[in-house]
Amino acid sequence: MPSLVSPAFSSIPNQSKITRRYHSSSFNFNASIAHMPKRCCDFYDLHNELVPYTEAWSWQNAIVEKKKQLNEEGKDLTDTLIILQHNPVYTLGAGSKEEYLNFDVKNTSFDVHRTERGGEVTYHGPGQLVLYPILNLRYYKADTHWYLRELEEVVIRALSSTFSIEASRIDGLTGVWFGDQKLAAIGIKVSKWIAYHGLALNVTTDIKPFQQIVPCGIRDRRVGSIKSLLKEKFSSQEHNHSTDDSELIDATHKALVEKFCEVFGVDLRYKHIQPRVSQEKLST
């Protein structure tokens, strides 16, 4: 039966347009980090792996607890970025309403987990790239609203530079949008100014599981993916175009990582030692 409780602690985005030109966001950002020394960021690149949600969740919590300890000792010198995909799962925020689930939690094919992040229910699954930045916001800006807008900016820049998709924000709603389609969901938790959880961007994701929920508690808008938008774009141009799913994932991954470094001003330190979680290699 699906669980709605936390796992045991482990030890270890206006109407948008697709164009071929880049337009920077009209949103004004605090440029103070541009002239600050770059932070070092440990990077775990599992973008072609399916990692069970509970294991990635416990892994995040372990890193956060370690960072809290290091921060108290004045030794918190690095941040962390994890990028991966999840096995199919529904997750709810700390205050999520179960009325947004269109199924009986005792009878569903996917696991359901209530987490400590903000936001309402969402779906994670193959074809969706999930970024889990674990950042000490004291070294950036101690402002959760600023941080949410910066995460949105990472996605907006990545979509524009790589796919000429001009995504945007919608006032009063968190996430990244193309028209009425939500492409990226964002939900975070901040504890002692250490931020974790993060963002999920639909690349080649099967959208059907979203029909079993009210995504993010928003009833009057749809969920979209990069693949579906590109398909619409090329079919409107009246010529055949096919893009391999793995190529889309790789291109999106590259863009997200590049823009994350650009927006947050970090230098990545690749970590080649696999974390103690079990992964399922995606077929290529």
PEUR-V176638 format. One record per pair of residues at least 6 apart in sequence whose C-alpha atoms are under 6 Angstrom apart, sorted by the first residue. I is the first residue (numbers start at 1). GAP is how many residues later the second one is. Records with the same first field share a line. If there is no record, write none. Layout:
# PEUR-V176638
I=GAP / GAP
This chain:
# PEUR-V176638
1=105
2=109 / 110
3=109 / 110
4=108 / 109 / 110
5=108 / 109
9=49
10=48
13=155 / 156 / 157 / 162 / 163 / 164
14=156
15=164
16=150 / 151 / 162 / 163
17=149
18=146 / 147 / 148
19=145
20=144
22=138
38=227 / 228
39=227
40=38 / 226 / 227
41=37 / 38 / 39 / 226 / 227 / 228
42=38 / 226 / 227
43=37 / 38 / 39 / 225 / 226 / 227 / 228
44=38 / 227
45=38
46=37 / 38
47=36 / 37
48=234
49=35 / 36 / 230 / 231 / 232 / 233
50=35 / 36 / 37 / 229 / 230
51=35 / 228
52=34 / 35
53=33
55=222
70=6
79=56
80=53 / 54
81=51 / 52
82=49 / 50
83=47 / 48
84=45 / 46
85=41 / 43 / 44 / 45
86=38 / 39
87=38
88=36 / 37
89=21 / 22 / 34 / 35
90=22 / 32 / 33
91=21 / 22 / 23 / 30 / 31
92=22 / 23 / 28 / 29
93=21 / 22 / 23 / 24 / 25 / 26 / 27
94=21 / 22 / 23
96=24
100=113 / 114
101=112
102=110 / 111
117=70 / 71 / 72
118=69 / 70
119=68
120=96 / 97
121=94 / 95
122=93 / 94
127=76 / 77 / 78
128=73 / 74 / 75 / 77
129=71 / 72
130=69 / 70
131=67 / 68
132=65 / 66
133=63
134=61 / 62
135=59 / 60
136=57 / 58
137=56 / 57
152=24
154=105 / 106
156=11
158=97 / 98
159=6
160=6
167=10 / 11
168=8 / 9
169=7
175=9 / 10 / 11
176=7 / 8
177=6
180=41
181=41 / 42 / 43
182=41 / 42
183=18 / 19 / 41 / 42
184=16 / 17
185=14 / 15
186=12 / 13
187=11
188=8 / 9 / 10
189=6 / 7
202=23
203=22 / 23 / 24
204=23
